[in-house]
């Protein structure tokens, strides 16, 4: 692994949709967002061995509206693959995985974006897929797209980062640091050696609340939160009394999240985000030389105009780098009131452009 640790073996949980053609040339690799899973489409009632983390929320694929016959990733034409990240908590080897008589827990090594990508390159080797028709990834899945495209340029033809960017911004670093601090200050965290039955729920819920407000536009958050203020299940705030529906909404989002995710996993992925460095991982000094490797590829870059997590200026920086390296690139800005989550919620805004470049 990038930081010097070794895994003697590992498991990747993955799902596939559609049929691989005879020449094995119609495969599309989908990288999920930070807390996503391998279950991108269809209905999956359960994944064994997850200790209850496969909640009802997980059963319908997170990209159900994008993958399937006649959809953006048309399974009548393409063979679509989605794998849970190495370090994840939905079946791939990670902190919750068994190790001897116990679990990895805090001893699971730190991971980098390159490690996640390289593990999935081995999955492609296992499936005997030499070259992907396309790689596509929303949010930090866009980081994985860029890592794949620049470090394994001969393995992919079309690259589609959605609502992502070429590097970690200062604001993202601060937001991520706040989340890390929230988890590590929870007394139940115990330096990562917590009992799986007594995880740092308050810290993980607080981390999710910190992040969630950047996933949706403030206007959409206000619309989602309309209704009465609910104190059901509220933590003991002391003197403070919740007085607005948006507080109830964020409280609920945090409480719901801790049922389906693991704190050590969350920290490992945040850490990979904080240390994301395309130049360092590829061993080059500047972006022009980095993207010069991609001259056999085509890029489709998506922005969302109301995105507070990865604002359009980030995609603008990426597009400028690609253009300076003479890489064919199309830049589409989606006009949406739903913020960063538009890539999950509004397939009609993305599908025509994805179809066009894939075709």
C-alpha positions, 0 to 999 in steps of 0.5 A, a space after each residue: 500500500 502507498 504508506 508502506 503497510 501490506 495486506 496479505 490478501 483482501 476481499 472486494 464486494 462488487 456487483 455487475 449489471 448487463 453482460 460482458 461482450 465477447 471482446 470484453 470491450 463494453 465494461 464501465 467501472 462506476 466509483 461510488 461516493 464516500 459513503 456509498 456501496 457496491 450496490 448501485 442498481 436493482 434491489 438487494 435485500 441483504 449482504 451477509 456478515 455486515 452486523 446490521 449495517 445493510 439497513 432498509 435505506 441500502 436495499 435499492 441501488 444508490 444509482 438505480 435511476 442511472 443504470 439499467 435498460 435504456 438508462 444513462 448506463 444502458 445495460 443492453 449495451 454495457 457491462 457495468 461494475 461497481 465495487 465497495 472501496 478497499 477499507 469500506 464496510 459493506 463487504 470489502 476488507 476494511 476496519 470491520 473485517 475479521 482478523 483472527 479472532 477479532 476485527 481489524 478495527 484501529 489496526 487497519 492500515 491507512 489507505 490512499 486513493 491510489 490503493 483503492 484504485 489499484 485494488 479495483 484494477 486487480 478486480 478488472 484483471 480478475 474479470 479479464 477486462 484489459 481496457 474499460 470503455 469508461 470510468 465514471 464517478 461522482 463526488 470523491 468517486 471523481 478522484 478515483 476516476 482521475 487517479 485511474 486515468 492518470 496512473 493507468 491511462 492504458 486501462 480506460 477510454 472515456 473518463 467521466 468525473 461528476 461534481 468532483 475536482 482535481 485536488 482537495 480544497 482548503 474548505 474541504 480540508 477544514 470540513 473533513 478535519 471537523 468531522 475527524 475531530 467530532 469522531 475522535 473526541 467521542 469518549 466511546 471512540 477509544 482511539 478506534 478500539 471501540 466495541 462494535 456493539 458500542 460505537 461512537 454514535 454521537 461523534 459519527 452522527 455529528 460528523 455526518 451532520 457537518 458534511 450533510 449541509 454541503 450535500 444539498 443546497 440550503 434552499 433544498 435543505 429548508 424544503 426537506 425540513 419543513 414540518 414540526 420540530 421533533 425532539 424524538 430521540 434528541 440527545 441531551 443538549 443541556 440548556 439548548 432547545 431545538 427550535 427549527 425543523 432544519 435542526 430536527 432534519 440534520 439530527 435525524 440524518 446523523 442518527 440514521 447514518 450511524 446505523 449503516 456506517 462504521 466510524 473507523 471506515 469513515 475516518 480511513 476514507 476521510 484520511 484518503 481524501 485529506 491526503 489526495 494528491 494526483 501529482 505525488 501518487 503519479 510521480 510527476 511534478 506538474 499537471 500538464 505532464 500528468 494529463 499528457 498521459 491521457 491523450 488517448 482518452 476523452 473526458 466529460 466533466 460535470 458541474 452542478 451550479 448549486 454545489 457547495 461541496 465541490 463548486 464549479 470552480 473546481 471543475 473549471 480548474 480541472 478542465 483548464 488543466 485538461 485543455 492545456 494538455 490538449 485532452 479532448 474534454 466536454 464540460 457540462 454545467 447542470 443547473 439544479 436547485 438540489 446542490 451536490 446531491 443532484 447527481 443522485 436525484 436528477 438523472 434527466 440532467 445528466 443522461 443525454 450527455 452521458 449517452 452521447 459520449 459513451 456512444 
